[in-house]
Structure formats: structure tokens, C-alpha cells
Amino acid sequence: VVISRAGALSIAELMLTGKPSILVPSPNVAEDHQTINAKALEERDAAILVKDSEGKQTLLNTAMSLLKDDERRASLSENIKKMAHPNASVDIANQVIKLMS
């Protein structure tokens, strides 16, 4: 189980590793993009979202509950892997080459 902020690079790494995750978006980022990122995963049952403001009250219980629930961890892991783009750099390079042609 990984507990992480919800920045784009962190989420990309979590998708590739397929780790069941609890995301705690930072409230101190431009346009609250970490919350948007975390909600996108939560809506696909690919991660659990815990608001930063609720972390002290709920994070430990959420983590302990997830650690005890093999089925939930497996489900989160499977769903987050489906969102991964392991060849993203190649895809981006191909699009750049296509645009230059």
C-alpha cells in the first residue's frame, strides 16, 4: 500500500507499478490539480482519496482497513494498472515526429 500526494508524476509511477494507493492531494498547488488527479482515479476505483484536511482524522484508519482487505487491494491494483501508459515516451515522440512531417 502506498500513501502519496497526487501529482502527475507520482500517479504515473503508481499506475506503472500497480500499487494499491491512498492519495492525499496537496491543497497548496495551482488550480487544485492534485485533487482533480486523485478524483479521476477514485472514480475508476483505482485509488482511495483522503482529503488533506481530513488526513489526521481518517488516514490511519483508512490505511489499516486497506491493509486488512486483500480483495480491495487487489481490485485497486488491477484498476490502476489498466490506466497505465508504459510506452508514453515513445507515443509522445511519435506524435512529435508526425507533427514535424
Order of alpha helices (4+ residues) and beta strands (2+ residues): beta-alpha-beta-alpha-beta-alpha-alpha-alpha
